[in-house]
Amino acid sequence: MPYLYLLIAICAEVVATSCLKSAEGFTRLLPSLVTVAGYGTAFCFLSLALQTIPTGAAYAIWSGIGVVLVTAIAWIFQGQKLDGPALVGMALIVSGVVVIHVFSKSAPA
């Protein structure tokens, strides 16, 4: 269950961050509401996940998956350009999350 909470937190944060640009400095109502609700949901579910998952491991998973998903959404829907170094950097982030989760004793099984 804690990993489901973490997944919900990640998805909510990705939605919130993706709407942040559309909120245009919180001058547009709907994207602003989605952003605030998304971050609220994200932190509520992250706090539930942290009851079981160690903070470092949860944050590594949260940030790694979040960076990749936000970047993919920005590339697909907002025309963000991705070059080779950006792709390599994201691959290294994902690799780091995998290493922590698979090999570290600080991440629960």
PERA-V93406 format. One record per backbone hydrogen bond with DSSP energy under -1.0 kcal/mol. NH is the residue of the N-H (numbers start at 0). CO is the residue of the C=O. If there is no record, write none. Layout:
# PERA-V93406
NH	CO
NH	CO
This chain:
# PERA-V93406
4	0
5	1
6	2
7	3
8	4
9	5
10	6
11	7
12	8
13	9
14	10
15	11
16	12
17	13
18	14
22	18
23	20
26	22
27	22
31	27
32	28
33	29
34	30
35	31
36	32
37	33
38	34
39	35
40	36
41	37
42	38
43	39
44	40
45	41
46	42
47	43
48	44
49	45
50	47
51	48
52	48
57	53
58	54
59	55
60	56
61	57
62	58
63	59
64	60
65	61
66	62
67	63
68	64
69	65
70	66
71	67
72	68
73	69
74	70
75	71
76	72
77	73
79	73
86	82
87	83
88	84
89	85
90	86
91	87
92	88
93	89
94	90
95	91
96	92
97	93
98	94
99	95
100	96
101	97
102	98
103	99
